[in-house]
Amino acid sequence: MSDEPADDSIDTRAAAPSPAVDPLFLATPRIDTFLGEQGLTNASGFFFRRDERLFLATSRHVLIDEAHEHRPDRIEIALHLDAQDLTQCTGFSIPIYADGTAVWRQGEDGGGDIDVAVIEIEQAALPETAIVFAFTPDHLVRDFDAVPVDATLFIAGFPLGFQDAIHQLPVLRRAAIASPFGIRFQGQGFFLTDGRAHRGISGAPVVMRDPTPTEVTSALPWRLLGVHSARLDMGTRDHALDESLGLNCAWYADILLTLTETPPAP
């Protein structure tokens, strides 16, 4: 089910330098959405590598949200250019339409639409010194028993757009598993997490530390469990008397295997 092992760094021209921070911070860029030159929203995302191809993963509603008339035509991410001096960054613009056709891939299953999307990144267009770490199929959890109910999870993203603005780095929010991992909550392709979340963290990776990384995953020693989507609330809640549940939806990350498959030859 997994692909051939590959270095987690996308820069195949030279060995990836050791970063000044945990590589998780360099695998999770902030996403800003635009319509032309007009800034719209900010969100979170992460890099995913399949074979020699590189993708940016995020929530589908970051790229299009019909209910809220959110229709950007491009996104921008920040790339680090020096593994030690993290103030050295540059913006990288990614169009999300080509000749009027959406270039992202989104998924669905028997339960309906899945709030996850990926965009393939043209690696030749990246700055030559870009420092990028990416999850791979080897980072996905295939043994659900390996994620105990008391596991400590982290969500790496940009709540309300907040970040280390000098170093262009996300923040980590600690979370817990709130529904059995491996079970589709109410028949949907997600599980629940219990942790503080805000707008702007949509598309963030939900991860847990890998205590026994392999040679393939050691450059990014985290297990990728899910993709944070949104807070979950009850429509029957009395907003004057009852607090929000504080629960969140995280779509199972194995949808990335479907979204990053090589299209069949025409």
TIMIBA-159820 format. One record per atom (N, C-alpha, C): atom name; x, y, z. Coordinates in steps of 0.02 Angstrom, whole numbers. Layout:
BEGIN
REC site      X      Y      Z
REC   CA      X      Y      Z
...
END
This chain:
BEGIN
REC site      X      Y      Z
REC    N     41    -60      0
REC   CA      0      0      0
REC    C     43     63      0
REC    N    104     58     28
REC   CA    148    116     31
REC    C    190    119    -32
REC    N    217    178    -45
REC   CA    260    188   -102
REC    C    332    171    -85
REC    N    375    176   -135
REC   CA    445    163   -122
REC    C    471    217    -75
REC    N    514    200    -27
REC   CA    540    250     19
REC    C    575    307    -17
REC    N    566    366     10
REC   CA    598    424    -20
REC    C    615    473     35
REC    N    666    515     23
REC   CA    686    566     70
REC    C    628    614     81
REC    N    614    634    144
REC   CA    556    677    158
REC    C    566    748    132
REC    N    628    769    119
REC   CA    639    835     92
REC    C    625    833     17
REC    N    592    886     -9
REC   CA    575    886    -80
REC    C    634    908   -123
REC    N    685    939    -93
REC   CA    741    963   -133
REC    C    788    905   -146
REC    N    782    876   -205
REC   CA    823    817   -222
REC    C    892    837   -247
REC    N    905    901   -250
REC   CA    970    922   -276
REC    C   1025    919   -224
REC    N   1006    917   -161
REC   CA   1056    914   -107
REC    C   1022    887    -45
REC    N   1062    860      0
REC   CA   1035    834     63
REC    C   1005    892    103
REC    N    949    880    135
REC   CA    916    932    174
REC    C    958    949    235
REC    N    971   1014    246
REC   CA   1007   1034    306
REC    C    965   1023    368
REC    N    999   1014    425
REC   CA    963   1004    487
REC    C    931   1070    507
REC    N    865   1072    518
REC   CA    832   1136    533
REC    C    843   1158    605
REC    N    832   1223    617
REC   CA    841   1251    684
REC    C    781   1235    728
REC    N    727   1210    700
REC   CA    667   1194    738
REC    C    644   1124    718
REC    N    597   1098    757
REC   CA    568   1034    739
REC    C    541   1038    668
REC    N    554    990    625
REC   CA    532    994    555
REC    C    457    999    546
REC    N    418    983    597
REC   CA    346    991    592
REC    C    328   1063    576
REC    N    366   1111    603
REC   CA    352   1181    591
REC    C    364   1200    518
REC    N    408   1163    484
REC   CA    424   1179    415
REC    C    383   1137    366
REC    N    341   1093    392
REC   CA    297   1053    350
REC    C    227   1082    347
REC    N    215   1137    384
REC   CA    146   1162    392
REC    C    143   1237    378
REC    N    139   1257    314
REC   CA    138   1328    298
REC    C     70   1359    309
REC    N     70   1424    321
REC   CA      9   1463    321
REC    C    -15   1472    249
REC    N    -80   1471    240
REC   CA   -111   1481    174
REC    C   -151   1546    176
REC    N   -138   1591    130
REC   CA   -178   1651    120
REC    C   -214   1645     54
REC    N   -279   1660     53
REC   CA   -318   1654     -8
REC    C   -330   1723    -37
REC    N   -333   1725   -104
REC   CA   -340   1789   -140
REC    C   -390   1781   -197
REC    N   -423   1835   -214
REC   CA   -460   1842   -276
REC    C   -427   1900   -312
REC    N   -386   1884   -362
REC   CA   -344   1934   -392
REC    C   -293   1958   -341
REC    N   -293   2022   -328
REC   CA   -247   2051   -278
REC    C   -281   2061   -211
REC    N   -345   2046   -207
REC   CA   -383   2057   -145
REC    C   -373   1998    -98
REC    N   -347   2011    -38
REC   CA   -341   1959     12
REC    C   -408   1940     40
REC    N   -419   1875     49
REC   CA   -484   1852     74
REC    C   -478   1823    144
REC    N   -447   1765    151
REC   CA   -445   1730    215
REC    C   -376   1700    225
REC    N   -365   1676    285
REC   CA   -305   1637    298
REC    C   -325   1569    326
REC    N   -282   1520    316
REC   CA   -296   1452    337
REC    C   -229   1416    349
REC    N   -233   1351    357
REC   CA   -174   1310    371
REC    C   -170   1254    320
REC    N   -112   1224    315
REC   CA   -103   1168    269
REC    C    -39   1132    285
REC    N    -23   1081    245
REC   CA     39   1044    256
REC    C     60   1012    190
REC    N    124    996    186
REC   CA    152    965    126
REC    C    146    889    131
REC    N    130    858     74
REC   CA    125    785     69
REC    C    160    764      6
REC    N    205    716     13
REC   CA    243    693    -45
REC    C    225    621    -62
REC    N    213    609   -125
REC   CA    198    542   -150
REC    C    244    528   -209
REC    N    287    478   -201
REC   CA    339    465   -251
REC    C    380    529   -259
REC    N    386    554   -320
REC   CA    424    616   -331
REC    C    379    677   -338
REC    N    316    670   -321
REC   CA    268    725   -329
REC    C    255    757   -261
REC    N    246    822   -261
REC   CA    235    860   -200
REC    C    166    893   -203
REC    N    130    888   -147
REC   CA     63    917   -142
REC    C     58    961    -81
REC    N     13   1009    -85
REC   CA     -9   1048    -27
REC    C    -79   1024     -8
REC    N    -87   1002     53
REC   CA   -152    978     77
REC    C   -183   1030    123
REC    N   -249   1036    120
REC   CA   -285   1081    163
REC    C   -359   1060    164
REC    N   -401   1100    193
REC   CA   -473   1087    191
REC    C   -502   1111    124
REC    N   -551   1074     99
REC   CA   -583   1094     37
REC    C   -613   1164     43
REC    N   -644   1180    100
REC   CA   -678   1244    105
REC    C   -631   1303    106
REC    N   -565   1290    113
REC   CA   -516   1344    106
REC    C   -513   1367     33
REC    N   -522   1320    -13
REC   CA   -516   1335    -85
REC    C   -582   1356   -116
REC    N   -636   1330    -90
REC   CA   -702   1352   -113
REC    C   -753   1335    -59
REC    N   -795   1383    -44
REC   CA   -848   1374      5
REC    C   -910   1408    -23
REC    N   -949   1368    -59
REC   CA  -1007   1397    -94
REC    C  -1056   1429    -46
REC    N  -1066   1399     12
REC   CA  -1116   1425     59
REC    C  -1099   1496     82
REC    N  -1035   1512     84
REC   CA  -1014   1578    107
REC    C   -986   1621     50
REC    N   -999   1600    -12
REC   CA   -976   1637    -71
REC    C   -900   1650    -68
REC    N   -865   1602    -43
REC   CA   -792   1607    -40
REC    C   -763   1573   -102
REC    N   -736   1613   -149
REC   CA   -713   1586   -213
REC    C   -646   1619   -232
REC    N   -592   1603   -199
REC   CA   -527   1630   -218
REC    C   -504   1601   -285
REC    N   -456   1634   -316
REC   CA   -427   1607   -378
REC    C   -354   1589   -371
REC    N   -325   1605   -312
REC   CA   -256   1584   -299
REC    C   -244   1583   -225
REC    N   -192   1549   -205
REC   CA   -170   1549   -135
REC    C    -96   1566   -132
REC    N    -74   1585    -75
REC   CA     -3   1601    -65
REC    C     21   1569      0
REC    N     80   1540     -2
REC   CA    111   1511     57
REC    C    180   1543     67
REC    N    206   1538    128
REC   CA    273   1563    142
REC    C    321   1504    143
REC    N    377   1512    110
REC   CA    429   1461    108
REC    C    492   1486    143
REC    N    522   1443    183
REC   CA    585   1461    215
REC    C    642   1446    168
REC    N    692   1490    169
REC   CA    748   1484    123
REC    C    813   1465    157
REC    N    813   1464    223
REC   CA    874   1448    261
REC    C    853   1408    322
REC    N    882   1350    331
REC   CA    861   1305    385
REC    C    882   1331    454
REC    N    930   1376    457
REC   CA    953   1403    520
REC    C    925   1473    533
REC    N    927   1516    483
REC   CA    899   1583    489
REC    C    828   1582    463
REC    N    781   1571    507
REC   CA    711   1562    487
REC    C    676   1628    471
REC    N    711   1683    476
REC   CA    682   1747    454
REC    C    686   1753    378
REC    N    725   1710    346
REC   CA    733   1712    274
REC    C    676   1674    241
REC    N    625   1710    219
REC   CA    565   1680    191
REC    C    545   1716    126
REC    N    504   1683     88
REC   CA    477   1715     28
REC    C    407   1688     17
REC    N    365   1729    -14
REC   CA    298   1708    -31
REC    C    298   1668    -96
REC    N    254   1618   -100
REC   CA    250   1576   -159
REC    C    176   1570   -178
REC    N    160   1596   -237
REC   CA     90   1599   -259
REC    C     73   1536   -300
REC    N     13   1509   -287
REC   CA    -10   1449   -321
REC    C    -79   1463   -350
REC    N    -86   1465   -416
REC   CA   -153   1473   -446
REC    C   -194   1410   -433
REC    N   -259   1417   -422
REC   CA   -300   1358   -408
REC    C   -349   1344   -464
REC    N   -342   1382   -519
REC   CA   -381   1368   -580
REC    C   -334   1372   -640
REC    N   -347   1332   -690
REC   CA   -312   1334   -754
REC    C   -364   1333   -809
REC    N   -366   1388   -847
REC   CA   -416   1394   -900
REC    C   -487   1384   -873
REC    N   -499   1410   -813
REC   CA   -565   1407   -784
REC    C   -582   1342   -749
REC    N   -535   1295   -750
REC   CA   -547   1229   -718
REC    C   -508   1224   -654
REC    N   -541   1201   -600
REC   CA   -506   1193   -536
REC    C   -450   1142   -542
REC    N   -392   1158   -513
REC   CA   -336   1112   -517
REC    C   -328   1070   -454
REC    N   -369   1084   -403
REC   CA   -362   1044   -343
REC    C   -403    980   -350
REC    N   -387    931   -307
REC   CA   -425    869   -303
REC    C   -460    867   -236
REC    N   -521    845   -237
REC   CA   -559    838   -175
REC    C   -591    770   -174
REC    N   -610    747   -114
REC   CA   -633    679   -108
REC    C   -705    673    -84
REC    N   -733    615    -94
REC   CA   -798    598    -67
REC    C   -800    523    -55
REC    N   -846    503    -11
REC   CA   -856    432      1
REC    C   -930    420     11
REC    N   -947    361     37
REC   CA  -1017    344     45
REC    C  -1054    391     91
REC    N  -1018    428    133
REC   CA  -1050    475    179
REC    C  -1058    544    150
REC    N  -1032    555     89
REC   CA  -1038    621     57
REC    C   -970    653     45
REC    N   -969    719     37
REC   CA   -907    755     24
REC    C   -860    751     83
REC    N   -796    749     69
REC   CA   -743    750    120
REC    C   -709    818    117
REC    N   -703    851    174
REC   CA   -676    919    176
REC    C   -600    918    176
REC    N   -571    887    124
REC   CA   -499    885    115
REC    C   -485    895     41
REC    N   -434    934     25
REC   CA   -415    945    -44
REC    C   -339    949    -49
REC    N   -313    932   -107
REC   CA   -241    938   -119
REC    C   -229    974   -185
REC    N   -174   1009   -188
REC   CA   -151   1042   -249
REC    C    -80   1019   -262
REC    N    -66    996   -321
REC   CA      3    977   -337
REC    C     45   1040   -348
REC    N    105   1039   -321
REC   CA    150   1096   -326
REC    C    202   1082   -380
REC    N    212   1130   -424
REC   CA    263   1123   -475
REC    C    331   1135   -443
REC    N    367   1081   -431
REC   CA    428   1087   -392
REC    C    482   1127   -428
REC    N    482   1126   -495
REC   CA    532   1164   -532
REC    C    524   1239   -521
REC    N    464   1261   -500
REC   CA    451   1332   -489
REC    C    471   1355   -419
REC    N    486   1308   -375
REC   CA    505   1326   -307
REC    C    574   1360   -306
REC    N    585   1406   -259
REC   CA    652   1434   -252
REC    C    703   1379   -240
REC    N    761   1386   -268
REC   CA    811   1333   -265
REC    C    830   1315   -193
REC    N    829   1364   -148
REC   CA    850   1351    -79
REC    C    791   1339    -32
REC    N    731   1327    -59
REC   CA    672   1316    -17
REC    C    683   1256     30
REC    N    667   1266     94
REC   CA    673   1213    144
REC    C    602   1188    159
REC    N    587   1128    136
REC   CA    520   1101    143
REC    C    524   1029    167
REC    N    486   1013    218
REC   CA    479    944    241
REC    C    407    922    227
REC    N    400    859    208
REC   CA    334    835    187
REC    C    318    768    218
REC    N    255    760    236
REC   CA    230    694    255
REC    C    227    650    193
REC    N    228    585    203
REC   CA    225    537    149
REC    C    175    483    169
REC    N    159    437    124
REC   CA    115    381    143
REC    C    142    342    203
REC    N    207    342    213
REC   CA    236    305    270
REC    C    220    337    337
REC    N    198    400    336
REC   CA    180    435    398
REC    C    107    421    419
REC    N     68    391    374
REC   CA     -2    378    390
REC    C     -8    319    439
REC    N    -60    321    479
REC   CA    -73    268    528
REC    C   -116    214    495
REC    N    -90    154    492
REC   CA   -127     98    464
REC    C   -152     50    518
REC    N   -120     51    575
REC   CA   -140      9    631
REC    C   -176     53    681
REC    N   -242     51    681
REC   CA   -280     95    725
REC    C   -266     81    798
REC    N   -245     21    815
REC   CA   -229      5    884
REC    C   -167     41    908
REC    N   -129     68    861
REC   CA    -68    105    879
REC    C    -83    175    905
REC    N   -146    194    903
REC   CA   -166    260    928
REC    C   -211    250    988
REC    N   -184    248   1048
REC   CA   -225    235   1107
REC    C   -271    293   1122
REC    N   -323    280   1159
REC   CA   -373    331   1172
REC    C   -345    388   1213
REC    N   -290    376   1250
REC   CA   -260    429   1290
REC    C   -201    462   1256
REC    N   -195    453   1190
REC   CA   -139    482   1154
REC    C   -143    558   1155
REC    N    -85    590   1158
REC   CA    -82    663   1154
REC    C    -72    682   1081
REC    N   -118    723   1055
REC   CA   -115    746    986
REC    C    -95    819    984
REC    N    -72    840    925
REC   CA    -56    911    914
REC    C    -86    932    847
REC    N   -108    994    845
REC   CA   -133   1024    784
REC    C    -88   1083    768
REC    N    -53   1080    712
REC   CA     -5   1132    694
REC    C    -37   1179    643
REC    N    -49   1241    662
REC   CA    -82   1286    616
REC    C    -80   1358    637
REC    N   -127   1397    610
REC   CA   -126   1470    617
REC    C   -194   1495    640
REC    N   -212   1484    703
REC   CA   -277   1505    728
REC    C   -285   1581    724
REC    N   -340   1602    691
REC   CA   -354   1673    680
REC    C   -297   1708    643
REC    N   -257   1669    606
REC   CA   -200   1696    570
REC    C   -140   1709    613
REC    N   -144   1690    677
REC   CA    -89   1704    723
REC    C    -29   1660    707
REC    N     31   1689    711
REC   CA     93   1653    697
REC    C    152   1691    727
REC    N    209   1658    725
REC   CA    272   1694    738
REC    C    287   1733    674
REC    N    268   1797    673
REC   CA    271   1836    612
REC    C    343   1848    589
REC    N    390   1846    635
REC   CA    460   1857    615
REC    C    487   1796    579
REC    N    470   1737    604
REC   CA    497   1676    576
REC    C    447   1637    533
REC    N    387   1664    526
REC   CA    335   1633    483
REC    C    322   1560    503
REC    N    311   1550    568
REC   CA    302   1483    595
REC    C    233   1475    626
REC    N    203   1415    622
REC   CA    138   1403    653
REC    C    145   1395    728
REC    N     88   1386    761
REC   CA     87   1369    832
REC    C     56   1299    838
REC    N     71   1266    893
REC   CA     45   1199    907
REC    C     -9   1204    960
REC    N    -67   1172    947
REC   CA   -118   1165    996
REC    C   -122   1092   1017
REC    N   -123   1081   1083
REC   CA   -128   1014   1109
REC    C   -201    992   1107
REC    N   -213    928   1090
REC   CA   -280    902   1086
REC    C   -281    830   1109
REC    N   -341    804   1119
REC   CA   -351    735   1138
REC    C   -400    703   1091
REC    N   -398    637   1087
REC   CA   -447    600   1047
REC    C   -514    599   1084
REC    N   -567    619   1050
REC   CA   -632    623   1083
REC    C   -682    571   1057
REC    N   -663    534   1005
REC   CA   -704    478    982
REC    C   -655    423    962
REC    N   -676    360    963
REC   CA   -629    305    950
REC    C   -595    313    882
REC    N   -528    313    884
REC   CA   -490    320    821
REC    C   -499    256    780
REC    N   -515    266    716
REC   CA   -529    209    672
REC    C   -603    199    660
REC    N   -645    233    699
REC   CA   -718    230    690
REC    C   -741    294    656
REC    N   -783    286    605
REC   CA   -811    344    571
REC    C   -866    374    614
REC    N   -854    433    640
REC   CA   -903    463    686
REC    C   -969    476    650
REC    N  -1022    448    676
REC   CA  -1089    454    646
REC    C  -1088    438    571
REC    N  -1046    391    552
REC   CA  -1044    369    483
REC    C  -1006    414    436
REC    N   -976    467    462
REC   CA   -936    513    420
REC    C   -862    494    424
REC    N   -824    517    375
REC   CA   -753    498    372
REC    C   -708    537    416
REC    N   -731    554    476
REC   CA   -689    592    523
REC    C   -695    564    593
REC    N   -647    583    635
REC   CA   -650    570    707
REC    C   -651    637    742
REC    N   -662    636    807
REC   CA   -666    698    846
REC    C   -604    709    888
REC    N   -585    772    894
REC   CA   -532    791    940
REC    C   -560    840    990
REC    N   -530    842   1048
REC   CA   -550    888   1102
REC    C   -491    936   1112
REC    N   -501    998   1092
REC   CA   -448   1047   1098
REC    C   -472   1114   1073
REC    N   -438   1167   1092
REC   CA   -459   1234   1070
REC    C   -441   1243    997
REC    N   -489   1269    959
REC   CA   -478   1281    888
REC    C   -514   1345    868
REC    N   -487   1379    819
REC   CA   -516   1442    795
REC    C   -516   1442    719
REC    N   -550   1491    691
REC   CA   -545   1502    619
REC    C   -471   1512    601
REC    N   -452   1488    543
REC   CA   -383   1494    521
REC    C   -343   1430    530
REC    N   -370   1384    570
REC   CA   -334   1322    581
REC    C   -361   1266    535
REC    N   -411   1283    495
REC   CA   -437   1234    447
REC    C   -381   1210    401
REC    N   -377   1145    390
REC   CA   -326   1116    347
REC    C   -262   1096    382
REC    N   -259   1108    448
REC   CA   -199   1091    486
REC    C   -192   1015    496
REC    N   -131    990    498
REC   CA   -122    918    512
REC    C   -133    903    585
REC    N   -166    847    598
REC   CA   -175    821    666
REC    C   -125    764    674
REC    N    -78    771    720
REC   CA    -22    725    723
REC    C    -10    702    794
REC    N     29    648    800
REC   CA     55    626    864
REC    C    129    608    853
REC    N    168    616    905
REC   CA    239    602    900
REC    C    250    528    885
REC    N    295    513    840
REC   CA    312    444    823
REC    C    370    422    868
REC    N    359    376    915
REC   CA    412    357    961
REC    C    465    312    928
REC    N    447    281    872
REC   CA    494    235    839
REC    C    495    249    764
REC    N    521    307    744
REC   CA    522    323    673
REC    C    569    276    634
REC    N    552    264    572
REC   CA    593    223    529
REC    C    644    266    493
REC    N    686    234    454
REC   CA    735    272    415
REC    C    699    320    368
REC    N    641    299    343
REC   CA    604    341    295
REC    C    572    401    330
REC    N    546    392    391
REC   CA    508    445    424
REC    C    549    484    475
REC    N    611    467    485
REC   CA    650    498    539
REC    C    661    573    527
REC    N    661    596    465
REC   CA    671    667    453
REC    C    611    708    476
REC    N    553    676    480
REC   CA    492    708    505
REC    C    457    658    550
REC    N    480    653    613
REC   CA    459    598    657
REC    C    391    608    690
REC    N    340    615    649
REC   CA    272    623    672
REC    C    226    576    633
REC    N    173    554    664
REC   CA    123    513    630
REC    C     64    557    612
REC    N     43    553    549
REC   CA    -11    595    524
REC    C    -77    559    531
REC    N   -120    584    576
REC   CA   -184    552    590
REC    C   -241    581    550
REC    N   -243    647    545
REC   CA   -301    677    514
REC    C   -288    747    488
REC    N   -340    777    459
REC   CA   -340    845    434
REC    C   -396    883    470
REC    N   -376    932    510
REC   CA   -426    970    548
REC    C   -472   1007    500
REC    N   -537   1004    514
REC   CA   -586   1035    470
REC    C   -621   1094    504
REC    N   -657   1081    557
REC   CA   -697   1134    588
REC    C   -718   1112    658
REC    N   -741   1161    696
REC   CA   -770   1146    761
REC    C   -838   1112    751
REC    N   -855   1068    797
REC   CA   -919   1034    795
REC    C   -963   1063    850
REC    N  -1022   1081    832
REC   CA  -1069   1109    881
REC    C  -1137   1076    872
REC    N  -1179   1086    921
REC   CA  -1247   1058    919
REC    C  -1296   1113    899
REC    N  -1337   1097    848
REC   CA  -1386   1146    826
REC    C  -1438   1161    879
REC    N  -1446   1116    926
REC   CA  -1496   1126    979
REC    C  -1468   1162   1040
REC    N  -1404   1181   1038
REC   CA  -1374   1213   1097
REC    C  -1405   1281   1109
REC    N  -1419   1296   1171
REC   CA  -1443   1362   1191
REC    C  -1381   1407   1198
REC    N  -1372   1452   1151
REC   CA  -1311   1493   1149
REC    C  -1306   1539   1209
REC    N  -1361   1553   1242
REC   CA  -1359   1596   1302
REC    C  -1341   1557   1364
REC    N  -1359   1492   1367
REC   CA  -1349   1453   1427
REC    C  -1293   1402   1422
REC    N  -1282   1375   1362
REC   CA  -1235   1320   1353
REC    C  -1172   1341   1317
REC    N  -1115   1321   1344
REC   CA  -1052   1334   1310
REC    C  -1045   1288   1249
REC    N  -1001   1308   1204
REC   CA   -985   1266   1147
REC    C   -955   1200   1171
REC    N   -965   1147   1133
REC   CA   -938   1082   1153
REC    C   -862   1081   1155
REC    N   -830   1122   1115
REC   CA   -757   1121   1113
REC    C   -729   1061   1077
REC    N   -770   1030   1033
REC   CA   -749    972    995
REC    C   -737    992    922
REC    N   -693    954    888
REC   CA   -675    969    820
REC    C   -677    907    776
REC    N   -689    918    711
REC   CA   -688    863    662
REC    C   -620    859    630
REC    N   -593    799    626
REC   CA   -530    786    591
REC    C   -541    729    542
REC    N   -536    743    479
REC   CA   -545    691    428
REC    C   -485    645    428
REC    N   -499    580    421
REC   CA   -445    531    421
REC    C   -397    546    364
REC    N   -333    545    380
REC   CA   -282    566    331
REC    C   -271    517    275
REC    N   -297    456    281
REC   CA   -285    408    227
REC    C   -321    428    162
REC    N   -367    478    164
REC   CA   -397    503    103
REC    C   -343    531     57
REC    N   -286    550     84
REC   CA   -232    577     43
REC    C   -205    525     -7
REC    N   -210    461     11
REC   CA   -187    410    -36
REC    C   -230    410    -99
REC    N   -294    422    -91
REC   CA   -339    426   -149
REC    C   -327    490   -188
REC    N   -319    545   -153
REC   CA   -314    610   -187
REC    C   -247    619   -222
REC    N   -197    581   -204
REC   CA   -130    591   -234
REC    C   -111    533   -281
REC    N   -159    491   -298
REC   CA   -145    437   -346
REC    C   -127    468   -414
REC    N    -82    435   -449
REC   CA    -65    457   -516
REC    C   -123    444   -563
REC    N   -147    494   -599
REC   CA   -204    482   -644
REC    C   -186    430   -697
REC    N   -234    390   -717
REC   CA   -221    341   -769
REC    C   -204    375   -835
REC    N   -162    342   -875
REC   CA   -143    369   -940
REC    C   -205    374   -985
REC    N   -211    427  -1024
REC   CA   -270    435  -1067
REC    C   -270    382  -1123
END
